[in-house]
Amino acid sequence: MKVGIVGLGLMGGSFGMALRKYKIASKIVGYDHNPWHQKEAIELKLVDEIVTLEELLKVDIIILSIPVDAIIAFLPKLIPSAINNTTIIDFGSTKEMIVKSIPNELKKNYIPAHPMTGTEKFGPSAAIKGLYEHKTMVLCDIENSGEVHKNRAIDIFSKLQMKLVFMNAYEHDIHACYMSHLPHAISFALANMVMNHESPKDIISLAAGGFKDMSRIAKSSPNMWCDIFRQNRVNLLEGLTLYENQIGKIKKMLEDEDYENIEEWMKKSNTLHDIL
């Protein structure tokens, strides 16, 4: 089976590593508009070779590991691949707008997916072994996909020892907002607040575990995350409103010196990790 990976950064590069480790693909080819990414991906052996769009359309499976707006823009270019019965899987962090943008010619070939894994780093050098193993892969609306393509996707992700979760794209975007998109917005906000208030020298000397943990994902690609925020705007606005309500609660309790209820408020939040 020949697999083509579009986008050779953290997600695409790490997926190439996983395919190679588990001997899932007979050949792994890459497609990326960035010549430096192409060169680095070959040097790091993330893919076997870089191909043209025409060559990409002839593989058995195409993985789209590019920003969400780029996925939508790229879809019309993939229409000829349907003739070859190619399975197309996108790894976008949002799903509803992507699903609505799938050309009719590709719908039976298409698998909307979201691997719940990653780091704040990007580019081919960010690729790491084991990124996908034992992680959750969300598959959306696959009742609209052809049997061959569903089976191919499920087989690959099962061989990578991933946990498969099935839901519709609308539900996915709500859940992804609270589990991923809202935390990123909060992290960006915290980093900006501190940069506007503190001197860089003080940040370096005093930043400890709590701040580093919360601000780590603020190092994520602004280009990629701006696209995600745009596509999941409605859910993110609702999430930010609910977050503001929680901040309002702790602010009011502090103003009232209501430390008994502050402690109860904290205890309630502790129960989250009984679930996780």
C-alpha positions as CSV (number, residue, x, y, z in Angstrom):
1,M,0.0,0.0,0.0
2,K,1.4,3.4,-1.0
3,V,0.6,6.3,1.3
4,G,1.0,10.0,0.5
5,I,1.4,12.6,3.3
6,V,0.5,16.2,2.5
7,G,2.2,18.5,5.1
8,L,5.5,17.2,6.5
9,G,5.5,18.9,9.9
10,L,4.9,17.5,13.4
11,M,1.7,15.5,12.6
12,G,2.6,14.4,9.0
13,G,6.2,13.6,9.8
14,S,5.3,11.7,13.0
15,F,2.7,9.7,11.0
16,G,5.3,8.8,8.5
17,M,7.5,7.5,11.3
18,A,4.6,5.4,12.6
19,L,3.8,3.9,9.2
20,R,7.4,2.9,8.8
21,K,7.7,1.4,12.4
22,Y,4.6,-0.8,11.9
23,K,5.4,-1.6,8.3
24,I,1.9,-0.4,7.2
25,A,3.0,1.1,3.9
26,S,5.1,-0.3,1.1
27,K,6.1,3.3,0.2
28,I,5.6,6.6,1.9
29,V,5.7,9.8,-0.3
30,G,5.5,13.4,0.8
31,Y,3.9,16.5,-0.7
32,D,4.7,19.9,0.8
33,H,4.9,23.4,-0.7
34,N,7.9,24.4,1.5
35,P,11.2,23.3,-0.1
36,W,13.0,23.4,3.3
37,H,10.4,21.0,4.7
38,Q,10.8,18.7,1.6
39,K,14.6,18.6,2.1
40,E,14.4,18.0,5.9
41,A,11.7,15.3,5.6
42,I,13.9,13.3,3.2
43,E,17.0,13.8,5.5
44,L,15.1,12.7,8.5
45,K,13.6,9.7,6.6
46,L,10.0,10.8,7.4
47,V,9.1,9.9,3.8
48,D,10.8,8.0,1.0
49,E,10.5,10.7,-1.6
50,I,8.8,14.0,-2.5
51,V,6.2,13.8,-5.3
52,T,4.3,16.1,-7.5
53,L,0.5,16.6,-7.2
54,E,0.0,14.3,-10.2
55,E,2.0,11.5,-8.6
56,L,0.2,12.1,-5.2
57,L,-3.2,11.5,-6.8
58,K,-2.2,7.9,-7.7
59,V,-1.4,6.6,-4.2
60,D,-3.7,4.4,-2.2
61,I,-4.2,6.7,0.8
62,I,-3.6,10.4,1.1
63,I,-3.2,12.0,4.6
64,L,-3.9,15.7,4.9
65,S,-1.9,17.0,7.8
66,I,-2.0,20.7,6.9
67,P,-3.8,23.7,8.6
68,V,-7.6,23.5,8.5
69,D,-8.1,26.3,6.0
70,A,-5.4,24.8,3.7
71,I,-7.3,21.4,3.8
72,I,-10.5,23.1,2.5
73,A,-8.5,24.9,-0.2
74,F,-6.7,21.7,-1.2
75,L,-9.8,19.5,-1.6
76,P,-10.7,20.4,-5.2
77,K,-7.2,19.4,-6.3
78,L,-7.9,15.9,-5.0
79,I,-11.0,15.2,-7.1
80,P,-9.1,13.2,-9.8
81,S,-7.8,10.8,-7.1
82,A,-11.4,9.4,-6.7
83,I,-10.9,7.6,-10.0
84,N,-8.0,5.6,-8.5
85,N,-10.2,4.7,-5.4
86,T,-7.8,6.6,-3.2
87,T,-8.8,7.0,0.5
88,I,-8.4,10.6,1.7
89,I,-8.0,11.2,5.5
90,D,-7.7,14.7,6.9
91,F,-6.2,15.3,10.4
92,G,-7.8,18.8,10.9
93,S,-8.5,20.0,14.4
94,T,-11.9,21.2,13.3
95,K,-14.4,19.1,11.4
96,E,-17.7,20.7,10.6
97,M,-16.5,23.2,8.0
98,I,-14.2,20.7,6.4
99,V,-17.0,18.1,6.1
100,K,-19.3,20.7,4.5
101,S,-16.6,21.5,2.0
102,I,-15.9,18.0,0.7
103,P,-16.7,17.9,-3.0
104,N,-19.4,15.4,-3.9
105,E,-17.0,13.4,-6.1
106,L,-14.8,12.7,-3.0
107,K,-17.5,12.0,-0.3
108,K,-17.3,8.2,-0.5
109,N,-13.5,8.3,-0.5
110,Y,-13.2,10.7,2.4
111,I,-12.6,10.1,6.1
112,P,-12.7,13.1,8.4
113,A,-10.4,12.4,11.4
114,H,-8.8,14.2,14.3
115,P,-5.9,12.6,16.2
116,M,-6.0,13.8,19.8
117,T,-2.3,14.3,20.1
118,G,0.4,16.8,19.3
119,T,2.9,19.2,20.8
120,E,3.4,23.0,20.5
121,K,6.3,22.5,18.1
122,F,6.0,22.4,14.3
123,G,8.0,21.6,11.2
124,P,9.7,18.3,10.1
125,S,12.2,18.4,12.9
126,A,9.3,18.4,15.4
127,A,8.3,14.9,14.3
128,I,8.6,12.3,17.1
129,K,8.3,8.6,17.5
130,G,5.3,7.3,19.2
131,L,3.1,10.4,18.8
132,Y,0.1,8.4,17.7
133,E,0.5,5.2,19.8
134,H,-2.3,4.7,22.4
135,K,-3.8,8.1,21.6
136,T,-7.4,8.7,20.6
137,M,-8.4,9.1,16.9
138,V,-11.8,10.7,16.4
139,L,-13.6,9.6,13.2
140,C,-16.5,11.9,12.1
141,D,-19.5,11.2,9.9
142,I,-17.9,8.0,8.5
143,E,-21.4,6.6,7.8
144,N,-21.1,8.8,4.7
145,S,-17.9,7.1,3.6
146,G,-17.5,4.0,1.4
147,E,-16.9,0.7,3.1
148,V,-13.4,0.2,1.5
149,H,-12.3,3.6,2.8
150,K,-13.8,3.1,6.3
151,N,-12.1,-0.2,6.6
152,R,-8.7,1.1,5.4
153,A,-8.7,3.9,7.9
154,I,-9.9,1.8,10.8
155,D,-7.3,-0.9,10.0
156,I,-4.4,1.6,9.9
157,F,-5.3,3.4,13.1
158,S,-5.9,0.0,14.9
159,K,-2.5,-1.2,13.8
160,L,-1.1,2.0,15.4
161,Q,-2.8,1.0,18.6
162,M,-5.0,4.0,18.6
163,K,-8.3,4.3,20.5
164,L,-11.1,5.0,18.0
165,V,-14.0,7.3,18.8
166,F,-16.9,7.9,16.4
167,M,-19.1,11.1,16.4
168,N,-20.5,13.6,14.1
169,A,-18.6,16.7,13.0
170,Y,-20.9,19.1,14.9
171,E,-20.4,17.3,18.2
172,H,-16.6,17.0,17.6
173,D,-16.2,20.8,17.2
174,I,-18.0,21.4,20.5
175,H,-15.9,18.9,22.4
176,A,-12.6,19.9,20.7
177,C,-13.3,23.5,21.7
178,Y,-13.3,22.7,25.5
179,M,-10.5,20.1,25.3
180,S,-8.2,21.9,23.0
181,H,-9.2,25.2,21.4
182,L,-10.3,27.0,24.6
183,P,-7.1,26.0,26.5
184,H,-5.0,27.4,23.6
185,A,-6.9,30.7,23.7
186,I,-6.4,30.9,27.5
187,S,-2.7,30.1,27.1
188,F,-2.2,32.8,24.4
189,A,-4.1,35.3,26.6
190,L,-2.0,34.4,29.7
191,A,1.3,34.8,27.7
192,N,0.2,38.2,26.3
193,M,-1.0,39.4,29.8
194,V,2.4,38.6,31.4
195,M,4.4,40.0,28.5
196,N,2.4,43.3,28.8
197,H,2.9,43.4,32.6
198,E,6.3,41.9,33.4
199,S,9.8,42.6,32.1
200,P,11.4,39.7,30.1
201,K,14.1,39.6,32.7
202,D,11.6,39.0,35.6
203,I,9.8,36.3,33.5
204,I,13.0,34.4,33.0
205,S,14.1,34.6,36.6
206,L,10.7,33.8,38.3
207,A,8.7,31.6,35.8
208,A,8.1,28.2,37.5
209,G,6.2,25.1,36.8
210,G,2.7,26.5,36.9
211,F,3.3,29.3,34.5
212,K,5.4,27.2,32.2
213,D,2.8,24.5,32.1
214,M,0.0,26.9,31.3
215,S,1.9,29.0,28.8
216,R,3.6,26.1,26.9
217,I,1.0,25.8,24.2
218,A,1.2,29.5,23.5
219,K,4.3,28.6,21.5
220,S,2.0,26.9,19.0
221,S,1.9,28.1,15.4
222,P,-0.2,31.4,15.2
223,N,-1.0,30.7,11.5
224,M,-2.4,27.3,12.2
225,W,-4.4,28.3,15.4
226,C,-5.9,31.4,13.8
227,D,-7.4,29.1,11.2
228,I,-8.8,26.8,13.9
229,F,-10.2,29.7,15.9
230,R,-11.9,31.0,12.7
231,Q,-13.5,27.7,11.8
232,N,-14.7,27.0,15.4
233,R,-15.5,30.6,16.2
234,V,-19.1,30.1,17.5
235,N,-18.1,27.3,19.9
236,L,-15.0,29.2,21.0
237,L,-17.0,32.3,21.8
238,E,-19.4,30.3,23.9
239,G,-16.5,28.6,25.7
240,L,-14.9,32.0,26.4
241,T,-18.1,33.3,27.8
242,L,-18.4,30.3,30.2
243,Y,-14.7,30.8,31.1
244,E,-15.3,34.5,31.9
245,N,-18.2,33.4,34.2
246,Q,-15.8,31.2,36.2
247,I,-13.2,34.0,36.4
248,G,-16.0,36.3,37.6
249,K,-16.9,33.8,40.3
250,I,-13.4,33.6,41.7
251,K,-13.0,37.4,41.4
252,K,-16.2,38.0,43.4
253,M,-15.3,35.5,46.1
254,L,-11.9,37.2,46.5
255,E,-13.5,40.6,46.7
256,D,-15.8,39.2,49.4
257,E,-13.0,37.4,51.2
258,D,-15.2,34.3,50.9
259,Y,-12.4,31.7,51.3
260,E,-14.7,28.9,52.4
261,N,-16.4,28.9,49.0
262,I,-13.1,29.4,47.2
263,E,-11.9,26.2,48.7
264,E,-15.2,24.4,47.7
265,W,-14.8,25.9,44.2
266,M,-11.3,24.4,44.0
267,K,-12.4,21.1,45.4
268,K,-15.0,20.8,42.6
269,S,-12.3,21.4,40.0
270,N,-10.2,18.6,41.5
271,T,-12.8,16.1,40.6
272,L,-12.1,16.5,36.9
273,H,-9.0,14.3,37.3
274,D,-11.1,11.6,38.8
275,I,-12.5,11.3,35.3
276,L,-9.3,11.8,33.4
